[in-house]
Amino acid sequence: MTSEHDTIEQQGDAATATTSTSANRRQPFPQGFLDTISTGWAERPETLPAPRAQAPYAAKRRDALSAAFPGKRLVIPAGSLKQRSNDTDYPFRAHSAFAHLTGWAADAEPDSLLVFEPTTDGHDVTLYFRERADRTTSEFYSDATIGEFWIGPRPALAGVAADLGLATAHLDDFAAGEHDLVVDEDAELTQVVSELRLIKDEYEIAEMRRAVEITANGFDDIVRDLPRAVAHPRGERIVEGVFHQRARSDGNWEGYDTIAASGPHACYLHWTRNDGAVLPGDLILIDAGAEADSLYTADITRTLPVSGTFSDVQRRIYDTVVEAADAAFGAAKIGVPFREVHAAAMDVIARRTAEWGLLPVTAEEALDADKGGQHRRYMVHGTSHHLGIDVHDCAQARREMYYDGLIQEGMVFTIEPGLYFQIDDVTVPEEYRGIGVRIEDDILITADGPVNLSAGIPRTSAEIEAWIATVQGAAS
């Protein structure tokens, strides 16, 4: 690829038109280029788009935020590009609060600002961003970060205003105020914009379903290509790559780094190195979620027997995790404290590990809130977290609104119990060592009870075996 070091900027005349970032890669341009580069371009269409589907929902969210901060000037930045190495950046992803409040998602512009100006009866809200430059300016061809010759067309103020239903202004017109409240700088504002996402609206729920659908197709792809993963010395990378192709082709990206953890790697909760082999006889734990173009993400885990069938020990462990997940699902009811979902799963984990002789105490003693916890050796993480435009959504919400809060209609969260027996854990029989199992589903709370959005992805041991046989049989 060409780099930012290959760009030029006008500094008087052709003799001094040089690279903007590196003296050792100067690119002088003749005067003829400078005289003609801004001419000979067709007129751009001026048709304004209709407001996008999320625009009215974003407007309601802005109204709620305005009501929470009367008389205060609020600034919600989209964020800036982040350097990956030297003169290359990571793909831009707007701040979640910015995307939630504007409806500008995968197509948002870096460095944009959503500003709430206080008025006598609320706020005037303006979206500031760097509008595309006229082709008579040097920015068009000389700036590799924002120049359209380098990165393609950029949006115009009028087009974005119509698209999002927002007033817009050029970023150069923004002036920071001494008493501005800024997301990620002001604790109260950061908390409020996080808590706004605890209850999902109709648009958000539809996007969550879309993300789950893409993810389900990605898991089908993985199952279909498991033989190719087995054949490669770094088969975990094959699994990761197969899912990435689906996430990028049908959505925006992955919502988080894919975990493709085979054999003992499944016991490492956030194994994202994904450089191991996928061996027959092992289990492979795949924790993956596609992010839709709206930035809403799924978060789903399935643990698969590489050979297509579970061994007796693997099945015993796997079925226990299913039992814990089902218990947690049964506890997920409107009005129940959110923490009770975790407690229901842990009750199963404690009782089964005690039954297998793995605990130095009884299940009841292990479940004691103050003196227990011995079973947590084999499941150290929590069972649930909120899910949405972030994989760990609403993370800055107050504890009393999150962990200690009550389950409400419109919430979306995960249920993801697991059992992990490290390869060198001598507290468990040798046949258990190196086995890690997690099952994770995405749950929507409705007036009629919890709905498993990812129920269409096989999850019981019998369903998993039938799934692998069917998908791989069809592929052969």
N, C-alpha and C positions, 0 to 999 in steps of 0.2 A: 504494500500500500504506500501511497505517497504520504509524506509526513509534514508536520507544521514547519519543519526546517526548510521545506521547498517553497514556502510562500514568499511573496514579495510585497513591498509597500512603497508607495510613491513618496519620495523625499526630495522633491524639487524637479529633477529632470531624469532622463533615462539613465544617465551615468551613475546616479546615486540611488536608483531603485534596487534595493538589496533585500536579503532575507531579514525578517524581523526578529529572529531568535538565535541565529548562529552565524558568527562572522566567517566561519570556514566553509559555508555552503551558500555563498552569495549568488544570487540569480539576477544579473542585470537584464532589463527588458528594453528593447529598442523603443525609440520614440513612436514608431509606427504602431506598436502594440498599444501604448498608452493613449494614442490619439483615436484609436478605432475600437477598443474593447468595449466601450460604453454605447456603441451604436449598432444598429442592425438587429435589434431584438423585437420580436412580435409583442403587441399589446397584450397585457394580462387580462383575463376575464374578471369582471367586477361583480359577478353574481354572488349574492350573500347566501350562506347556507341557512337552512331552518335550524332552530335550536335542537341540540342533541337530546337524546332520551333522558339523560340524567340531569339536565339543566333545572327543571322545576324542583327536583329532590334536593339538589345542591342549594337552591335558593332558600328552601325551608331550613336547611342546616345553618345557613348564614343568618337567618332571622333568629334562630335559637341562640347562636353565639352572640349576636348583637344584644339580645335581651339580657344576657348574662353579664355584660360589661357596659352599662350605660355611662356615657360621658368619657369613655376611654378610647384612645386610638390604638388599634390593633394591627399588627403586621404579621402575616403568615407567609414566610418565604418558601419558594419551591425548592431552593437549594441550588448548588452549583455543580458543575462537572468535577469529578474527582480523578486525580492522576493515577493511572495504573503503573506506568513506567515512562521515564523520559518525556517524550512528547505524545504519548497515547493516553487516553482517558478510558475509564469504565463507561459502559452504556449509562446514559442518564436515566434516573428514576426519580420523579418528583416526590417531595416529602408527603407522607400519607395525609396529614392534616390539610395541606394545600390541595391535593387531588380530591379529597372528600368534600371540601368546601367550594371548589370551583367546578368540578366535573371534568376538569382537564386531566387526562390520565396519561396513557403511553405517549401521547403527542404533545405533552407540555414542554414549554421552553425553559431551559436553564436560566437561573438568576431572576425569574419572575417573582413578583410580590403581589399578594392579595392584601389590600389595605382598607380598613374600616375607619372612616373619618366620622367622629361623633357629630351628631346634629341634635336639635332640640327634641326630636321624637325618634331617635334611633341612630342609625349610621348610614352614610353614603359609602358604598363599597365600589372600589376601583381595582381592576387588574392591571398592573404595570408590567410590561415586558418589552424586550428589544424588538421593535418591528423590523421587518425585512428592509434592507437598505435599497435605495434607488440604484439602478445600474449605472448611474453617472458617478457614483462614489467608488473609491478604491476598495472599500470593505467587501464589495461584491466578489472581487476576484483575488484579494490579497490576504484575507483572514481565514485561515484553515479551521478555526473554531466556529465561526458564525457566517462565513461567506458562502453564498448560495452556489458558487462555482465548485465549492468543496463538499458541502453537506446536503445540497439540494434545496428546494423551495422552503422558505420560512413564512410563517403566517403574518397577515396584515391585521392592523388594529380593528378595522371595521369587520373583517371576517370573523375574528375571534369573539368580538362583542355580540354578533348575531348568533354564533354557534353556542356560546355559553350563557347568553342572556345577561351579560355583565357589561358595565361601563369599562372601557379600556383606555390606557394612556401609555405613552412611551416611557420606558424605564428612566430615561434622562430627566423626566419631569418629576421624579419622586425625590422628596427631601425628607430625611429622617428627622423625627422629633425627639426632644430631650426626654419626654415621658412616654415614649412608645412602649407598648407591651408586645414582645416578640416571642413567638413560639420557640421553645427550647432555650429561651433565655429567661422568660417569666414563668415561674412554677405554676401559678394559678391558671394562666392561659393554657399552658401545656396540658394540665390536668383536665380542664374543661373540654378541649378539643378531642382528648382521648375518650372521655366519658360520653361524648356525643355519639360515639360509634358502638356503644354497648347494645343498643337496640337497632336492628337493621330494618330499613324500609323495603318496600316492594322491589325497587330497582336493585338494591344491594342483594336481596335474596335471589333474584333472578340471575344476577351475575355470579353468585356463589354456586348456583346450580350449573351454570355454564362452565365454571372452572372445574367442578367435579366431573362433568361430562368429558372435558378434554383429558383430565387426569385418568379417568377410567379407560379411555382409548389408549393412553400412554402405557398403562399397565398391561393391556392386551398386547401391545407391541413388545413389551419386555418379555412376556411369557412366550410369545412367538419366536423371539430371538435368543432365548436362553441357550439353545445348543451352540449358537455362535459365541456367546459369552463363555461357555465351558471350553471351547476350542482355543480361546485367546489367553495368553499368559496373564494379562491384566483384564480379566473378564468383567470385573466391577466397572471398569471404564466403558466397556461396551454397553452395559446396562444403563449407565448414566447418559451415554450418548444417544441411545435409542429414545430415552424419555425426553431428552433435550430437543430432539428433532420434532417430536409431537408438540411439545410446549411452544416451540418457536413457530411451527407451521400453523397451528390452530389458535394460539394465544399470543401473549407478549413475550413471556420468558417463564422460567421457574420462579415460584414465589420465595424460594430459599434454595440453598445448595442441596442437591439430591444426595441422600444417603443410600449407597449401594453396598451393603455390608454382608459379606459372605463368610460362613464359618465363624471362627472366633471373633472376627471383626464386628459381628452383630451385637456383641456385648459392650461395644463402645458406643455410647448413646448418640454422639454427634460425629460419627465416622464419615468424613467427606473426602478423605484422601482418595478413596476408591481406586486403589492401585493393586488390589489383590486378585488372586485367582478365584474362579467360581468352580468348585469341585463337586462332582457327583457324590451323593451321600450327605452333603452339607445342607444347611438351610441358608437362604439368602434373605436378609431383611432389607426391604426397599421402602424408604420414607421419602415420598416425592409429592409435589403439588404444582400443578400448572397455574400460572397467573394469566388471567384473561386480559384483553386489551384495556379493560376498565381498571386494572391493577388489583382486582379482587382475586384471592388465591384459594385453592384447595390445600389440604394438608392430610395426606392419606398414607397409611403404612400397611403393607402386607408382607408376610413372611412365607416364603415359598420353599418347598423341598426341591432341590435342584434336579434330582432324579425323577421327580414327579409323584413320589409317594413318601409319606412320613414313616420313619422308624417308630417302634413302639414308644421309646423314650421321648422322641420329638413330638409325637402325637399327644402324649400325656401332658407335656409342658404346654403345647399349643392349645389344647382344649381347655386347660386351666385359664389361660389368658382370655380365651373366648368367654369363659364363664365369668371372669372378672369384668370384662367389657359389658356383658349382658346385665350384670348386677348394677353397674354404673348407669347404664341406659335406663334401667328401671327406676333409678333414684332421680333422674333428671325431670322433675316436674315443676310446674309453675308454683312459686311460693316457697320452694325448698332452698335452703342455703346452698350456694354454689359448691362449697367445700364438701357437702355430703356426697357429691358424685365421686370424689376421690375416696372418701371414707368407705363407700360401698365396694369399690374395686379392691381396696386394701384389705377389707375383711376377707375376701376370697383368697387373696394372695397369702395372708397370714395363716389362714386355716389349712390351705393346701400344703404350704411349705412345712408347717408343723406336722401335718399328717405324713409327709414324706420323711420325717425325722431330721430335717435340716436346721431346726431352731433349737437353741439351748433352753428354751422356755415354752410354755403352752401358748396357743394362739391368743387366748384371752390376755395373758401377760404381755405378749408382743404388741397387742392393740392398745395397751395402756398409754394414754396420751403423754404422760410425764416420764414413765420409767421404761416404756416399751420401745418398739421400733426395730427389733432384731430382724424382722422380715424385710425391712427396707434395704438391707444389704443386696437383695436380689431385684429390687425395683426402687431405685433412689429418686426417680423423677416424679412429678405430679401426673395426675391422670387427665387433666383437662386444662385448656387455655382458650380464651376467646379468639375468634378467627374472623377475618374479613379482608380489609384492604392491606393489612399487615398479617403475616402468618401468626405472630403473637400480638394480636390486636388489642387495643385499649390498654396497653402496658403501663401507661402513666396514670391510670385511674386510681382513685383512692381505694385502699384495702377494703373499706366498708362498702364500696360499690362493686368490688371485684370478688376477691376470695371470700369475704364475709357477706357479700351481697346476696339477695334473693334472686332466684331464676325467674326471668320474665319472658313473656311472649315476644318473639322477634330476636331473641339472642341466638347466636350461632357459636358453637364451641366444639372442641374436639373431645373425644373419649379415646384414650390411648394407653391402656395398661400394658405391662410387659413383664417378662421374667428374663434375667440375664445371669448366666453362670459363667464367670470368667474362666479362661483356660487354665489359670493357675490357682483357682480357689479350692483349697483343700477342705473346706467345710462342706462340700457337696460330693456325692459319689462321682467317680471318674467318668461314668457314662453321661453325666449331666454337663461336664466341663466343656466349654467352648460352644454351648448352645445359647443363642439369644433369640427371643421372640417378642415382637410387638405387633399389636393390631390397633389401627387408628382409623376412626371414622369421624365424619363431620356432621354435627347434630344441629338441627333447627328446632327451636321451641315454638310450638303452635298452641292455639287454644285447645286443641284436641290431644295434646301431648307431644312428646319428642318425635321427630322424624329424622331418620338416618338418611342424609342426602347421598351417602356413598354406599347404600345397601346393595346397589346393583353390581358392585365389585365383590366377587365371591370372598367369603370370610371364614366359614367353618372349615375344618380339616377335610371333610368329605367334599365340600364345594370346591376347595382349592385343588384337590387331586383331579376332580372331574374337569375343572377349568383348564388345567394344564394339558390333560389328555385331549380335550376337544380342540383347543387352539393349536396345539402342536400337531395334532392329527390332520387338521384342516390345512396346515402349512406344508405338510410333507407330500 
